[in-house]
Amino acid sequence: QVQLQESGPGLVKPSQTLSLTCTVSGGSISSGDYYWSWIRQPPGKGLEWIGYIYYSGNTYYSPSLKSPVTISVDTSKNQFSLNLSSVTAADTAVYYCARARRYTSSWFDYWGQGTLVTVSS
Amino acid sequence: SYELTQPPSVSVSPGQTASITCSGDKLGNKYACWYQQKAGQSPVLVIYQDTKRPSGIPERFSGSNSGNTATLTISGTQAMDEADYYCQMWDSNTVVFGGGTKLTVL
């Protein structure tokens, strides 16, 4: 059974960088069959896709994001990470990591439990 | 950018059929999927590739997609189905979620 677990600071100051890590267990990021994604949900609002990465390092990001974003992968640790720069209060959200099948039109079959990140001074 | 539109809320009586729509330009030419999210929990996939149910999802959940509209149908709705539902499409390396629909079982 695949499990994903987000970790990182729950509080980030405005203009600083939000950094989160997703640890995958029960399966290998390097299997090549999946994309690994970050999705967020502001309090009381809907889901917003941030981006995804393939184990090789290829990345795709949402064109709608206002803050600069980087997703990276560490196959030796079976982890992938999110860096969101120059954050503002609008980046306050529950951040989820999720797995998607490597298809041209895919879906997220496993999700982490989510972690709340608050941007505040 | 591509947009998916869902009604903010849908109400249904227990045992009746609930239909939640998701509209987007030529959505029927793409695959749609659906997630259920209960309060304080992570989303759960209930339909993928328009009509397929993942293992463990009850048969009362079904999906369709044609023209500009994908539809999630819940037959014999139960109180436990009360949740937020999100549609999603994936096209040209971009993922789009609908705004979500709150299903109330009265």
Chai-1 contact restraints between the chains, C-beta under 6 A:
chainA,res_idxA,chainB,res_idxB,connection_type,confidence,min_distance_angstrom,max_distance_angstrom,comment,restraint_id
A,G46,B,G99,contact,1.0,0.0,6.0,A-B,restraint_1
A,G46,B,G100,contact,1.0,0.0,6.0,A-B,restraint_2
A,L47,B,Y86,contact,1.0,0.0,6.0,A-B,restraint_3
A,L47,B,F97,contact,1.0,0.0,6.0,A-B,restraint_4
A,W49,B,V95,contact,1.0,0.0,6.0,A-B,restraint_5
A,Y60,B,N93,contact,1.0,0.0,6.0,A-B,restraint_6
A,S105,B,Y31,contact,1.0,0.0,6.0,A-B,restraint_7
A,S105,B,W90,contact,1.0,0.0,6.0,A-B,restraint_8
A,S106,B,W90,contact,1.0,0.0,6.0,A-B,restraint_9
A,W107,B,C33,contact,1.0,0.0,6.0,A-B,restraint_10
A,W107,B,L45,contact,1.0,0.0,6.0,A-B,restraint_11
A,W107,B,Y48,contact,1.0,0.0,6.0,A-B,restraint_12
A,D109,B,L45,contact,1.0,0.0,6.0,A-B,restraint_13
A,W111,B,S42,contact,1.0,0.0,6.0,A-B,restraint_14
A,W111,B,P43,contact,1.0,0.0,6.0,A-B,restraint_15
A,Q113,B,S42,contact,1.0,0.0,6.0,A-B,restraint_16
A,G114,B,S42,contact,1.0,0.0,6.0,A-B,restraint_17
